Amino acid sequence: KVEVNTLKGREEITIAKLTQTDACLEKIEKVVILLLNQKV
């Protein structure tokens, strides 16, 4: 039971990290698009 719990915990942490990364990438994309639009 302990092993299963730690595995689930690790999965949740990984998913949380992935969602944070996705959010960061979206912010970066928006900034890049804004910069490109300003140059044009």
N, CA, C and O atoms as a Tripos MOL2 file, in Angstrom:
@<TRIPOS>MOLECULE
protein
  160   159    40     0     0
PROTEIN
NO_CHARGES

@<TRIPOS>ATOM
      1 N           0.8440   -1.2120    0.0000 N.3       1 LYS1
      2 CA          0.0000    0.0000    0.0000 C.3       1 LYS1
      3 C           0.8770    1.2590    0.0000 C.2       1 LYS1
      4 O           0.5700    2.2380   -0.6790 O.2       1 LYS1
      5 N           1.9580    1.2180    0.7610 N.am      2 VAL2
      6 CA          2.8320    2.3970    0.8300 C.3       2 VAL2
      7 C           3.4450    2.6690   -0.5410 C.2       2 VAL2
      8 O           3.5220    3.8160   -0.9820 O.2       2 VAL2
      9 N           3.8830    1.5930   -1.2120 N.am      3 GLU3
     10 CA          4.5120    1.7660   -2.5300 C.3       3 GLU3
     11 C           3.5330    2.3790   -3.5310 C.2       3 GLU3
     12 O           3.8900    3.2700   -4.3030 O.2       3 GLU3
     13 N           2.2960    1.8860   -3.5030 N.am      4 VAL4
     14 CA          1.2790    2.4030   -4.4200 C.3       4 VAL4
     15 C           1.0440    3.8870   -4.1470 C.2       4 VAL4
     16 O           0.9150    4.6820   -5.0780 O.2       4 VAL4
     17 N           0.9900    4.2520   -2.8760 N.am      5 ASN5
     18 CA          0.7560    5.6580   -2.5240 C.3       5 ASN5
     19 C           1.8830    6.5530   -3.0220 C.2       5 ASN5
     20 O           1.6330    7.6460   -3.5300 O.2       5 ASN5
     21 N           3.1270    6.0900   -2.8770 N.am      6 THR6
     22 CA          4.2470    6.9200   -3.3290 C.3       6 THR6
     23 C           4.2210    7.0350   -4.8470 C.2       6 THR6
     24 O           4.5380    8.0940   -5.3890 O.2       6 THR6
     25 N           3.8470    5.9560   -5.5440 N.am      7 LEU7
     26 CA          3.7610    6.0150   -7.0060 C.3       7 LEU7
     27 C           2.6950    7.0100   -7.4230 C.2       7 LEU7
     28 O           2.9150    7.8120   -8.3310 O.2       7 LEU7
     29 N           1.5460    6.9670   -6.7720 N.am      8 LYS8
     30 CA          0.4630    7.9080   -7.0970 C.3       8 LYS8
     31 C           0.9220    9.3230   -6.8140 C.2       8 LYS8
     32 O           0.6580   10.2340   -7.5990 O.2       8 LYS8
     33 N           1.6050    9.5140   -5.7010 N.am      9 GLY9
     34 CA          2.1210   10.8370   -5.3450 C.3       9 GLY9
     35 C           3.0830   11.3370   -6.3980 C.2       9 GLY9
     36 O           3.0480   12.5080   -6.7770 O.2       9 GLY9
     37 N           3.9530   10.4410   -6.8770 N.am     10 ARG10
     38 CA          4.9210   10.8300   -7.9070 C.3      10 ARG10
     39 C           4.2000   11.2090   -9.1880 C.2      10 ARG10
     40 O           4.5600   12.1910   -9.8360 O.2      10 ARG10
     41 N           3.1840   10.4360   -9.5590 N.am     11 GLU11
     42 CA          2.4140   10.7460  -10.7740 C.3      11 GLU11
     43 C           1.7720   12.1210  -10.6460 C.2      11 GLU11
     44 O           1.8050   12.9170  -11.5840 O.2      11 GLU11
     45 N           1.1910   12.3960   -9.4880 N.am     12 GLU12
     46 CA          0.5330   13.6890   -9.2770 C.3      12 GLU12
     47 C           1.5370   14.8260   -9.3770 C.2      12 GLU12
     48 O           1.2460   15.8720   -9.9580 O.2      12 GLU12
     49 N           2.7350   14.6160   -8.8040 N.am     13 ILE13
     50 CA          3.7810   15.6480   -8.8620 C.3      13 ILE13
     51 C           4.2010   15.8670  -10.3110 C.2      13 ILE13
     52 O           4.3820   17.0020  -10.7530 O.2      13 ILE13
     53 N           4.3530   14.7590  -11.0480 N.am     14 THR14
     54 CA          4.7640   14.8630  -12.4620 C.3      14 THR14
     55 C           3.7120   15.6190  -13.2610 C.2      14 THR14
     56 O           4.0410   16.4940  -14.0620 O.2      14 THR14
     57 N           2.4390   15.2750  -13.0390 N.am     15 ILE15
     58 CA          1.3410   15.9450  -13.7500 C.3      15 ILE15
     59 C           1.3370   17.4360  -13.3920 C.2      15 ILE15
     60 O           1.1530   18.2870  -14.2630 O.2      15 ILE15
     61 N           1.5390   17.7450  -12.1160 N.am     16 ALA16
     62 CA          1.5670   19.1450  -11.6810 C.3      16 ALA16
     63 C           2.6990   19.8850  -12.3780 C.2      16 ALA16
     64 O           2.5170   21.0170  -12.8260 O.2      16 ALA16
     65 N           3.8730   19.2500  -12.4730 N.am     17 LYS17
     66 CA          5.0130   19.8790  -13.1420 C.3      17 LYS17
     67 C           4.7040   20.0940  -14.6130 C.2      17 LYS17
     68 O           5.0330   21.1400  -15.1720 O.2      17 LYS17
     69 N           4.0710   19.1060  -15.2480 N.am     18 LEU18
     70 CA          3.7400   19.2220  -16.6750 C.3      18 LEU18
     71 C           2.7570   20.3600  -16.9090 C.2      18 LEU18
     72 O           2.9110   21.1260  -17.8610 O.2      18 LEU18
     73 N           1.7420   20.4800  -16.0440 N.am     19 THR19
     74 CA          0.7540   21.5380  -16.2300 C.3      19 THR19
     75 C           1.4050   22.8970  -16.0050 C.2      19 THR19
     76 O           1.0590   23.8670  -16.6790 O.2      19 THR19
     77 N           2.3480   22.9770  -15.0590 N.am     20 GLN20
     78 CA          3.0650   24.2350  -14.8270 C.3      20 GLN20
     79 C           3.8820   24.5840  -16.0560 C.2      20 GLN20
     80 O           3.9220   25.7410  -16.4720 O.2      20 GLN20
     81 N           4.5380   23.5780  -16.6440 N.am     21 THR21
     82 CA          5.3620   23.8010  -17.8380 C.3      21 THR21
     83 C           4.4850   24.2820  -18.9840 C.2      21 THR21
     84 O           4.8550   25.2080  -19.7050 O.2      21 THR21
     85 N           3.3190   23.6530  -19.1570 N.am     22 ASP22
     86 CA          2.3910   24.0590  -20.2220 C.3      22 ASP22
     87 C           1.9850   25.5180  -20.0410 C.2      22 ASP22
     88 O           1.9580   26.2840  -21.0050 O.2      22 ASP22
     89 N           1.6730   25.8960  -18.8180 N.am     23 ALA23
     90 CA          1.2630   27.2700  -18.5380 C.3      23 ALA23
     91 C           2.3960   28.2380  -18.8670 C.2      23 ALA23
     92 O           2.1600   29.3010  -19.4400 O.2      23 ALA23
     93 N           3.6340   27.8670  -18.5020 N.am     24 CYS24
     94 CA          4.7890   28.7180  -18.7940 C.3      24 CYS24
     95 C           4.9770   28.8570  -20.2960 C.2      24 CYS24
     96 O           5.2380   29.9530  -20.7920 O.2      24 CYS24
     97 N           4.8450   27.7550  -21.0200 N.am     25 LEU25
     98 CA          5.0180   27.7850  -22.4800 C.3      25 LEU25
     99 C           3.9580   28.6750  -23.1200 C.2      25 LEU25
    100 O           4.2540   29.4240  -24.0500 O.2      25 LEU25
    101 N           2.7270   28.5930  -22.6240 N.am     26 GLU26
    102 CA          1.6500   29.4270  -23.1710 C.3      26 GLU26
    103 C           1.9690   30.9030  -22.9580 C.2      26 GLU26
    104 O           1.7560   31.7220  -23.8520 O.2      26 GLU26
    105 N           2.4820   31.2450  -21.7660 N.am     27 LYS27
    106 CA          2.8370   32.6410  -21.4780 C.3      27 LYS27
    107 C           3.9470   33.0930  -22.4160 C.2      27 LYS27
    108 O           3.8980   34.1960  -22.9610 O.2      27 LYS27
    109 N           4.9540   32.2340  -22.6010 N.am     28 ILE28
    110 CA          6.0840   32.5710  -23.4780 C.3      28 ILE28
    111 C           5.5800   32.7780  -24.9020 C.2      28 ILE28
    112 O           5.9890   33.7250  -25.5740 O.2      28 ILE28
    113 N           4.6970   31.9010  -25.3650 N.am     29 GLU29
    114 CA          4.1400   32.0270  -26.7250 C.3      29 GLU29
    115 C           3.4250   33.3650  -26.8870 C.2      29 GLU29
    116 O           3.5910   34.0460  -27.8990 O.2      29 GLU29
    117 N           2.6300   33.7360  -25.8880 N.am     30 LYS30
    118 CA          1.8880   34.9980  -25.9600 C.3      30 LYS30
    119 C           2.8580   36.1790  -26.0490 C.2      30 LYS30
    120 O           2.6410   37.1100  -26.8240 O.2      30 LYS30
    121 N           3.9200   36.1340  -25.2590 N.am     31 VAL31
    122 CA          4.9090   37.2190  -25.2630 C.3      31 VAL31
    123 C           5.5900   37.2860  -26.6220 C.2      31 VAL31
    124 O           5.7720   38.3700  -27.1760 O.2      31 VAL31
    125 N           5.9680   36.1290  -27.1610 N.am     32 VAL32
    126 CA          6.6280   36.0880  -28.4740 C.3      32 VAL32
    127 C           5.7110   36.6500  -29.5450 C.2      32 VAL32
    128 O           6.1460   37.4340  -30.3890 O.2      32 VAL32
    129 N           4.4420   36.2530  -29.5170 N.am     33 ILE33
    130 CA          3.4690   36.7480  -30.5020 C.3      33 ILE33
    131 C           3.3380   38.2680  -30.3830 C.2      33 ILE33
    132 O           3.2930   38.9690  -31.3930 O.2      33 ILE33
    133 N           3.2750   38.7720  -29.1550 N.am     34 LEU34
    134 CA          3.1650   40.2230  -28.9530 C.3      34 LEU34
    135 C           4.3880   40.9290  -29.5220 C.2      34 LEU34
    136 O           4.2560   41.9560  -30.1870 O.2      34 LEU34
    137 N           5.5810   40.3870  -29.2660 N.am     35 LEU35
    138 CA          6.8160   40.9980  -29.7630 C.3      35 LEU35
    139 C           6.8450   40.9850  -31.2850 C.2      35 LEU35
    140 O           7.2380   41.9680  -31.9130 O.2      35 LEU35
    141 N           6.4290   39.8700  -31.8740 N.am     36 LEU36
    142 CA          6.4200   39.7680  -33.3420 C.3      36 LEU36
    143 C           5.4420   40.7820  -33.9340 C.2      36 LEU36
    144 O           5.7370   41.4190  -34.9460 O.2      36 LEU36
    145 N           4.2820   40.9290  -33.3010 N.am     37 ASN37
    146 CA          3.2790   41.8780  -33.7940 C.3      37 ASN37
    147 C           3.7890   43.3130  -33.7020 C.2      37 ASN37
    148 O           3.5000   44.1380  -34.5690 O.2      37 ASN37
    149 N           4.5430   43.6040  -32.6540 N.am     38 GLN38
    150 CA          5.0730   44.9610  -32.4740 C.3      38 GLN38
    151 C           6.0880   45.2770  -33.5690 C.2      38 GLN38
    152 O           6.1110   46.3950  -34.0840 O.2      38 GLN38
    153 N           6.9300   44.3040  -33.9330 N.am     39 LYS39
    154 CA          7.9430   44.5230  -34.9710 C.3      39 LYS39
    155 C           7.2770   44.7940  -36.3110 C.2      39 LYS39
    156 O           7.7400   45.6410  -37.0750 O.2      39 LYS39
    157 N           6.1920   44.0780  -36.6020 N.am     40 VAL40
    158 CA          5.4680   44.2710  -37.8690 C.3      40 VAL40
    159 C           4.6350   45.5420  -37.7220 C.2      40 VAL40
    160 O           3.9290   45.9290  -38.6540 O.2      40 VAL40
@<TRIPOS>BOND
     1     1     2 1
     2     2     3 1
     3     3     4 2
     4     3     5 am
     5     5     6 1
     6     6     7 1
     7     7     8 2
     8     7     9 am
     9     9    10 1
    10    10    11 1
    11    11    12 2
    12    11    13 am
    13    13    14 1
    14    14    15 1
    15    15    16 2
    16    15    17 am
    17    17    18 1
    18    18    19 1
    19    19    20 2
    20    19    21 am
    21    21    22 1
    22    22    23 1
    23    23    24 2
    24    23    25 am
    25    25    26 1
    26    26    27 1
    27    27    28 2
    28    27    29 am
    29    29    30 1
    30    30    31 1
    31    31    32 2
    32    31    33 am
    33    33    34 1
    34    34    35 1
    35    35    36 2
    36    35    37 am
    37    37    38 1
    38    38    39 1
    39    39    40 2
    40    39    41 am
    41    41    42 1
    42    42    43 1
    43    43    44 2
    44    43    45 am
    45    45    46 1
    46    46    47 1
    47    47    48 2
    48    47    49 am
    49    49    50 1
    50    50    51 1
    51    51    52 2
    52    51    53 am
    53    53    54 1
    54    54    55 1
    55    55    56 2
    56    55    57 am
    57    57    58 1
    58    58    59 1
    59    59    60 2
    60    59    61 am
    61    61    62 1
    62    62    63 1
    63    63    64 2
    64    63    65 am
    65    65    66 1
    66    66    67 1
    67    67    68 2
    68    67    69 am
    69    69    70 1
    70    70    71 1
    71    71    72 2
    72    71    73 am
    73    73    74 1
    74    74    75 1
    75    75    76 2
    76    75    77 am
    77    77    78 1
    78    78    79 1
    79    79    80 2
    80    79    81 am
    81    81    82 1
    82    82    83 1
    83    83    84 2
    84    83    85 am
    85    85    86 1
    86    86    87 1
    87    87    88 2
    88    87    89 am
    89    89    90 1
    90    90    91 1
    91    91    92 2
    92    91    93 am
    93    93    94 1
    94    94    95 1
    95    95    96 2
    96    95    97 am
    97    97    98 1
    98    98    99 1
    99    99   100 2
   100    99   101 am
   101   101   102 1
   102   102   103 1
   103   103   104 2
   104   103   105 am
   105   105   106 1
   106   106   107 1
   107   107   108 2
   108   107   109 am
   109   109   110 1
   110   110   111 1
   111   111   112 2
   112   111   113 am
   113   113   114 1
   114   114   115 1
   115   115   116 2
   116   115   117 am
   117   117   118 1
   118   118   119 1
   119   119   120 2
   120   119   121 am
   121   121   122 1
   122   122   123 1
   123   123   124 2
   124   123   125 am
   125   125   126 1
   126   126   127 1
   127   127   128 2
   128   127   129 am
   129   129   130 1
   130   130   131 1
   131   131   132 2
   132   131   133 am
   133   133   134 1
   134   134   135 1
   135   135   136 2
   136   135   137 am
   137   137   138 1
   138   138   139 1
   139   139   140 2
   140   139   141 am
   141   141   142 1
   142   142   143 1
   143   143   144 2
   144   143   145 am
   145   145   146 1
   146   146   147 1
   147   147   148 2
   148   147   149 am
   149   149   150 1
   150   150   151 1
   151   151   152 2
   152   151   153 am
   153   153   154 1
   154   154   155 1
   155   155   156 2
   156   155   157 am
   157   157   158 1
   158   158   159 1
   159   159   160 2
@<TRIPOS>SUBSTRUCTURE
     1 LYS1         2 RESIDUE 1 A LYS
     2 VAL2         6 RESIDUE 1 A VAL
     3 GLU3        10 RESIDUE 1 A GLU
     4 VAL4        14 RESIDUE 1 A VAL
     5 ASN5        18 RESIDUE 1 A ASN
     6 THR6        22 RESIDUE 1 A THR
     7 LEU7        26 RESIDUE 1 A LEU
     8 LYS8        30 RESIDUE 1 A LYS
     9 GLY9        34 RESIDUE 1 A GLY
    10 ARG10       38 RESIDUE 1 A ARG
    11 GLU11       42 RESIDUE 1 A GLU
    12 GLU12       46 RESIDUE 1 A GLU
    13 ILE13       50 RESIDUE 1 A ILE
    14 THR14       54 RESIDUE 1 A THR
    15 ILE15       58 RESIDUE 1 A ILE
    16 ALA16       62 RESIDUE 1 A ALA
    17 LYS17       66 RESIDUE 1 A LYS
    18 LEU18       70 RESIDUE 1 A LEU
    19 THR19       74 RESIDUE 1 A THR
    20 GLN20       78 RESIDUE 1 A GLN
    21 THR21       82 RESIDUE 1 A THR
    22 ASP22       86 RESIDUE 1 A ASP
    23 ALA23       90 RESIDUE 1 A ALA
    24 CYS24       94 RESIDUE 1 A CYS
    25 LEU25       98 RESIDUE 1 A LEU
    26 GLU26      102 RESIDUE 1 A GLU
    27 LYS27      106 RESIDUE 1 A LYS
    28 ILE28      110 RESIDUE 1 A ILE
    29 GLU29      114 RESIDUE 1 A GLU
    30 LYS30      118 RESIDUE 1 A LYS
    31 VAL31      122 RESIDUE 1 A VAL
    32 VAL32      126 RESIDUE 1 A VAL
    33 ILE33      130 RESIDUE 1 A ILE
    34 LEU34      134 RESIDUE 1 A LEU
    35 LEU35      138 RESIDUE 1 A LEU
    36 LEU36      142 RESIDUE 1 A LEU
    37 ASN37      146 RESIDUE 1 A ASN
    38 GLN38      150 RESIDUE 1 A GLN
    39 LYS39      154 RESIDUE 1 A LYS
    40 VAL40      158 RESIDUE 1 A VAL
